[in-house]
Amino acid sequence: MLGWKTSFSTKPLLVDNFLKMLREGLIKIRAEEIINEMSTFVYSDDAKRKGMGAQEGFHDDSIISCMLAIWRMSLSRVNLSASIDFDNAFAGGRAGY
């Protein structure tokens, strides 16, 4: 099976891997859109919004995409010692937002 099923049990794997890479200095996030989404990405115990994700009224599409890309690179043992610059990926803006 190809792809990734984002769920209550798999999202923590993405977040933990992402935070580990940040802490170890293996990645640097410079894209303003991702940084903005990082600031509104929260854990909620509220029954209606239980789990990890964007605060109500915000989006987490870009940060989740970034986490997925970093997850995949870490699995394939891509050299992550160079900083990764996601700015160009968002140069055209976001459709629908």
C-alpha positions in Angstrom: 0.0 0.0 0.0 1.3 3.4 -0.9 0.6 6.6 0.9 0.1 7.6 4.5 -3.1 7.4 6.5 -3.1 10.3 8.9 -5.0 9.2 12.0 -5.1 9.6 15.8 -2.4 7.0 16.1 -0.1 7.9 13.2 0.0 11.7 13.6 2.1 11.5 16.8 4.7 9.5 14.8 5.0 12.4 12.3 5.2 15.0 15.0 7.8 13.2 17.1 10.0 12.6 14.1 9.7 16.3 13.0 10.5 17.6 16.5 13.5 15.2 16.8 14.9 16.5 13.5 14.4 20.1 14.6 16.0 19.5 18.0 19.0 17.7 16.4 19.5 20.6 13.9 19.0 18.3 10.9 16.3 20.6 9.5 15.6 24.3 9.5 12.2 25.7 8.7 12.3 29.1 7.0 9.0 29.1 5.1 6.8 31.7 6.8 3.6 29.7 6.0 4.9 26.6 7.8 6.2 28.6 10.8 2.8 30.3 11.1 1.1 26.9 11.1 3.5 25.6 13.6 2.4 28.3 16.0 -1.2 27.2 15.8 -0.6 23.4 15.8 -1.9 22.1 19.2 -2.9 19.1 21.1 -6.6 19.1 22.2 -8.4 16.9 24.7 -11.7 18.4 23.7 -14.1 15.6 22.7 -14.9 17.2 19.4 -11.4 18.0 18.4 -9.3 15.4 20.3 -5.8 14.9 19.0 -3.2 17.0 17.2 -3.9 19.6 14.6 -4.6 23.2 13.9 -6.5 25.4 16.4 -10.0 26.1 15.3 -10.1 28.6 12.5 -6.6 27.7 11.3 -5.1 25.2 8.9 -2.4 22.6 9.2 -2.0 21.4 5.6 1.4 22.9 5.0 2.9 21.7 8.3 1.5 18.2 7.8 2.9 18.1 4.3 6.3 19.2 5.6 6.2 16.5 8.3 5.3 13.9 5.7 8.2 14.9 3.5 10.7 14.8 6.4 9.3 11.5 7.5 9.9 10.0 4.0 13.4 11.5 3.8 14.3 10.0 7.1 13.1 6.6 6.0 15.1 6.6 2.9 18.2 7.8 4.8 18.5 11.0 2.7 21.3 13.2 3.9 19.5 15.6 6.2 22.6 17.3 7.4 22.0 20.2 5.0 19.2 22.5 5.9 16.0 22.0 3.9 14.4 25.1 2.5 10.7 24.8 1.8 10.2 28.5 0.7 10.1 27.7 -3.0 7.3 25.1 -2.5 5.0 27.9 -1.4 6.1 30.7 -3.7 2.8 30.5 -5.7 0.5 30.8 -2.7 -2.2 28.5 -1.6 -5.2 27.8 -3.7 -8.5 28.0 -1.9 -7.3 30.0 1.2 
